[in-house]
Amino acid sequence: MFGYLQIDKAELKVREYEAYQSVYCGLCRQLGKDYSVFARFALSYDCTFYAMTLMALRRSCSGFDDGRCRFNPLKKCKYARCEDDCYRKAAALTVITVYYKLCDDLRDDGFFKRLVVRLIKPFFSHCRKKAQQRFPRLDEIVGNMLKAQQKVEQSPQPQMDETAHPTAVMLAEIMRAEGRDTMEERVLYECGYHLGRWVYFMDAADDYEKDKKRGGFNPFLLTEAENLRTVMNEVLSQSLARSYDAYNLLDITDFKGILDNMMLYGFPLRQQKVLAVPQGGNT
């Protein structure tokens, strides 16, 4: 995805940070096991959030094992044990989203970046096929998102809210699939939809200056508001608040302190950092 779904380390207890790291390292190990050592470079905070959310919903973490980092054998680390397919599903989502991101990059990035993408795309194409065989619904959801996103961006006069809808639906559908009953499915869909909307607009805010200079598509270029950062902050805060309202309805005990930290501190902190960069000279 985009790397915005992060913790605020300063607000975490030491044991909570160690638990977060153990899930991060566990997902890294799963990527190497399922898709080769090079797939570990695709490890993201977003898919770590996804893996931790799955483990929290299913209560599938059975403890922690001591080990050593596969990249740095001199470094000790812990791995969170998982009794079902949470890591495998998060690893599959990682390579699937990277593959489709590379497909999208081929459309609108510069010559040299497209050249790099063409060099690494065959590797992730192979990984994505393996992931698709294991979790076909995940691949279908992400693939549908990319098609819908391209259609919206190519439309003559897209509305700003309309541009975020494909990413929002993608995360909503991914999270809804984990519901244990109809009510939980509805709550997860709502939480995922608004979090996906937040992620999309965060990426747009982060890339605003770059897209403005090169003439790329950006939903915030569709607005003529004088105080653009205020508009960005309002749009993002509204999405985050609605996602948090839905999240609060979930029955979560495992990793709750960490997930609360992300929703209440980590995501807003990332938003503040992105919006701290001046956008087009507007204040």
C-alpha positions as CSV (number, residue, x, y, z in Angstrom):
1,M,0.0,0.0,0.0
2,F,1.3,3.4,1.0
3,G,3.0,3.2,4.4
4,Y,0.8,5.6,6.3
5,L,-0.7,3.1,8.8
6,Q,2.0,3.5,11.5
7,I,2.3,3.5,15.3
8,D,3.3,6.5,17.4
9,K,6.3,4.9,19.2
10,A,6.5,7.6,21.8
11,E,3.0,6.8,23.1
12,L,3.4,3.0,23.3
13,K,4.4,1.0,26.3
14,V,7.7,-0.9,25.9
15,R,6.0,-4.3,25.9
16,E,3.5,-3.0,23.3
17,Y,6.3,-1.8,21.0
18,E,8.0,-5.2,21.4
19,A,4.8,-6.9,20.5
20,Y,4.3,-4.7,17.4
21,Q,7.9,-5.4,16.3
22,S,7.3,-9.1,16.8
23,V,4.3,-9.0,14.3
24,Y,6.4,-6.9,11.9
25,C,9.2,-9.4,12.0
26,G,6.8,-12.3,11.8
27,L,5.3,-10.9,8.6
28,C,8.8,-10.3,7.2
29,R,9.7,-14.0,7.9
30,Q,6.5,-15.1,6.2
31,L,7.2,-13.1,3.1
32,G,10.6,-14.8,2.8
33,K,9.1,-18.2,3.4
34,D,6.3,-17.8,0.9
35,Y,7.8,-15.6,-1.8
36,S,11.6,-15.6,-1.4
37,V,14.1,-13.4,0.4
38,F,13.7,-10.5,-2.1
39,A,10.0,-10.2,-1.3
40,R,11.0,-9.1,2.2
41,F,11.9,-5.7,0.7
42,A,8.1,-5.2,0.1
43,L,7.3,-5.3,3.8
44,S,5.1,-2.4,4.8
45,Y,3.6,-0.8,7.9
46,D,0.2,-1.1,6.2
47,C,0.2,-4.9,5.8
48,T,1.6,-5.1,9.4
49,F,-1.5,-3.3,10.5
50,Y,-3.6,-5.7,8.5
51,A,-1.8,-8.8,10.0
52,M,-2.2,-7.4,13.5
53,T,-5.9,-6.6,13.0
54,L,-6.5,-10.2,11.7
55,M,-4.7,-11.7,14.7
56,A,-6.7,-9.4,17.1
57,L,-10.0,-10.3,15.5
58,R,-9.3,-14.0,15.5
59,R,-7.4,-14.1,18.8
60,S,-4.8,-16.2,17.0
61,C,-1.6,-15.0,18.6
62,S,-0.4,-17.8,20.9
63,G,2.7,-16.2,22.2
64,F,6.2,-15.1,21.2
65,D,9.4,-16.9,20.2
66,D,12.9,-15.6,20.4
67,G,15.0,-15.6,17.2
68,R,17.4,-13.7,15.1
69,C,16.8,-11.4,12.2
70,R,17.2,-13.1,8.8
71,F,18.8,-10.0,7.4
72,N,21.1,-9.4,10.4
73,P,21.9,-12.7,12.2
74,L,23.7,-10.7,14.9
75,K,20.4,-9.0,15.9
76,K,18.1,-10.7,18.3
77,C,14.3,-10.4,17.7
78,K,11.0,-11.9,18.7
79,Y,8.3,-13.4,16.5
80,A,4.6,-13.4,17.3
81,R,3.2,-16.9,16.9
82,C,0.0,-17.2,14.8
83,E,-2.2,-20.2,14.9
84,D,-3.9,-19.6,11.5
85,D,-3.3,-18.0,8.1
86,C,-3.1,-14.3,9.2
87,Y,0.6,-14.0,8.2
88,R,0.1,-15.8,5.0
89,K,-2.9,-13.6,4.1
90,A,-1.0,-10.4,4.9
91,A,2.1,-11.6,3.0
92,A,-0.2,-12.3,0.0
93,L,-1.8,-8.9,0.2
94,T,1.7,-7.4,0.3
95,V,2.9,-8.9,-3.0
96,I,-0.4,-8.4,-4.7
97,T,-0.6,-4.7,-3.8
98,V,3.0,-4.2,-4.9
99,Y,2.3,-5.9,-8.2
100,Y,-0.7,-3.7,-9.0
101,K,1.2,-0.6,-7.8
102,L,3.9,-1.4,-10.3
103,C,1.3,-1.8,-13.1
104,D,0.0,1.6,-12.2
105,D,3.5,3.1,-12.1
106,L,4.0,2.1,-15.7
107,R,1.2,4.4,-16.8
108,D,2.3,7.7,-15.5
109,D,5.9,7.8,-14.0
110,G,9.0,9.1,-15.7
111,F,11.2,7.2,-18.1
112,F,13.8,6.0,-15.6
113,K,11.3,4.9,-13.0
114,R,9.4,3.0,-15.7
115,L,12.6,1.3,-16.6
116,V,13.2,0.2,-13.0
117,V,9.6,-1.0,-12.8
118,R,10.0,-3.1,-15.9
119,L,13.0,-4.7,-14.4
120,I,11.4,-5.8,-11.1
121,K,7.8,-6.3,-12.3
122,P,8.5,-9.9,-13.6
123,F,9.6,-11.0,-10.1
124,F,6.4,-9.6,-8.4
125,S,4.3,-10.9,-11.3
126,H,5.5,-14.4,-10.3
127,C,4.9,-13.7,-6.6
128,R,1.4,-12.3,-7.3
129,K,0.5,-15.5,-9.2
130,K,1.4,-17.6,-6.2
131,A,-0.6,-15.3,-3.9
132,Q,-3.6,-15.3,-6.3
133,Q,-3.7,-19.1,-6.2
134,R,-3.8,-19.0,-2.4
135,F,-6.1,-16.0,-1.9
136,P,-8.0,-15.4,-5.2
137,R,-10.5,-13.0,-3.5
138,L,-7.7,-10.7,-2.4
139,D,-6.3,-10.5,-5.9
140,E,-9.7,-9.8,-7.3
141,I,-10.4,-7.0,-4.9
142,V,-7.1,-5.2,-5.5
143,G,-7.3,-5.8,-9.3
144,N,-10.9,-4.3,-9.4
145,M,-9.6,-1.3,-7.4
146,L,-7.0,-0.5,-10.0
147,K,-9.4,-0.7,-12.9
148,A,-11.9,1.5,-11.1
149,Q,-9.3,4.0,-10.2
150,Q,-8.0,4.3,-13.7
151,K,-11.6,4.8,-15.0
152,V,-12.3,7.6,-12.4
153,E,-9.0,9.4,-13.2
154,Q,-9.7,9.2,-16.9
155,S,-13.2,10.6,-16.6
156,P,-13.7,14.2,-17.9
157,Q,-14.7,15.9,-14.6
158,P,-14.3,13.6,-11.6
159,Q,-15.6,14.7,-8.2
160,M,-13.0,14.6,-5.4
161,D,-14.9,12.1,-3.2
162,E,-15.4,9.9,-6.3
163,T,-11.6,9.6,-6.7
164,A,-11.1,8.0,-3.3
165,H,-14.0,5.5,-3.7
166,P,-12.0,2.7,-5.3
167,T,-9.3,2.6,-2.7
168,A,-11.9,2.9,0.1
169,V,-14.0,0.0,-1.3
170,M,-10.8,-2.1,-1.7
171,L,-9.9,-1.8,2.0
172,A,-13.6,-2.1,3.0
173,E,-14.0,-5.4,1.1
174,I,-10.7,-6.8,2.5
175,M,-11.7,-6.1,6.0
176,R,-15.4,-7.2,5.6
177,A,-14.2,-10.6,4.6
178,E,-12.9,-11.1,8.1
179,G,-16.3,-10.6,9.8
180,R,-17.6,-13.5,11.8
181,D,-21.3,-12.5,11.4
182,T,-23.3,-9.9,9.5
183,M,-23.0,-7.2,12.1
184,E,-19.2,-7.5,12.3
185,E,-19.0,-7.5,8.6
186,R,-20.9,-4.2,8.4
187,V,-18.7,-2.7,11.1
188,L,-15.5,-3.8,9.4
189,Y,-16.7,-2.5,6.1
190,E,-17.4,0.9,7.5
191,C,-14.0,1.0,9.3
192,G,-12.1,-0.2,6.2
193,Y,-14.0,2.2,3.9
194,H,-13.1,5.4,5.7
195,L,-9.6,4.2,6.5
196,G,-9.1,3.4,2.8
197,R,-10.4,6.9,1.9
198,W,-8.0,8.4,4.4
199,V,-5.1,6.5,2.9
200,Y,-5.9,7.6,-0.6
201,F,-6.2,11.3,0.4
202,M,-3.1,11.0,2.5
203,D,-1.2,9.8,-0.6
204,A,-2.7,12.6,-2.6
205,A,-1.7,15.2,0.0
206,D,1.8,13.8,0.2
207,D,2.2,13.9,-3.6
208,Y,0.5,17.2,-4.2
209,E,3.6,19.3,-5.1
210,K,5.1,16.6,-7.3
211,D,1.8,16.0,-9.2
212,K,1.3,19.8,-9.6
213,K,4.8,20.2,-11.1
214,R,4.6,17.3,-13.5
215,G,0.9,17.7,-14.4
216,G,-0.1,14.3,-12.8
217,F,-3.5,13.5,-11.5
218,N,-4.3,14.6,-8.0
219,P,-7.7,15.0,-6.4
220,F,-6.7,18.1,-4.5
221,L,-5.9,19.8,-7.8
222,L,-9.6,19.7,-8.5
223,T,-10.4,22.2,-5.8
224,E,-9.9,25.9,-6.0
225,A,-10.0,26.5,-2.2
226,E,-7.7,29.3,-1.0
227,N,-6.5,27.5,2.1
228,L,-5.7,24.1,0.6
229,R,-4.0,22.7,3.7
230,T,-7.2,23.4,5.7
231,V,-9.3,21.5,3.1
232,M,-6.8,18.6,3.2
233,N,-6.9,18.5,7.0
234,E,-10.7,18.6,7.1
235,V,-11.1,15.8,4.5
236,L,-8.5,13.6,6.2
237,S,-9.8,14.2,9.8
238,Q,-13.4,13.4,8.8
239,S,-12.3,10.1,7.3
240,L,-10.2,9.1,10.2
241,A,-12.9,10.0,12.7
242,R,-15.5,7.9,11.0
243,S,-13.1,5.0,10.7
244,Y,-12.4,5.2,14.4
245,D,-16.1,5.3,15.3
246,A,-16.5,2.0,13.5
247,Y,-13.4,0.6,15.0
248,N,-14.7,1.3,18.5
249,L,-17.6,-1.1,17.9
250,L,-15.3,-4.1,17.3
251,D,-14.8,-6.6,20.1
252,I,-11.0,-6.5,20.3
253,T,-8.8,-7.4,23.3
254,D,-5.5,-8.8,21.8
255,F,-3.2,-6.0,20.6
256,K,-5.9,-3.5,21.6
257,G,-3.4,-1.0,23.1
258,I,-1.3,-1.1,19.9
259,L,-4.3,-0.7,17.6
260,D,-5.7,2.1,19.7
261,N,-2.3,3.8,19.5
262,M,-2.4,3.6,15.7
263,M,-5.9,4.9,15.4
264,L,-5.6,7.7,18.0
265,Y,-1.9,8.7,17.7
266,G,0.0,7.0,14.9
267,F,-2.3,7.9,12.0
268,P,-3.0,11.5,13.1
269,L,0.8,12.0,13.6
270,R,1.5,10.9,10.0
271,Q,-1.3,13.3,8.9
272,Q,0.3,16.2,10.8
273,K,3.7,15.4,9.2
274,V,2.4,15.3,5.7
275,L,0.4,18.5,6.1
276,A,3.3,20.3,7.7
277,V,4.9,20.6,4.3
278,P,3.7,23.8,2.6
279,Q,1.2,23.0,-0.3
280,G,1.6,25.4,-3.2
281,G,2.4,28.3,-0.9
282,N,-1.1,28.2,0.7
283,T,-1.4,28.6,4.5
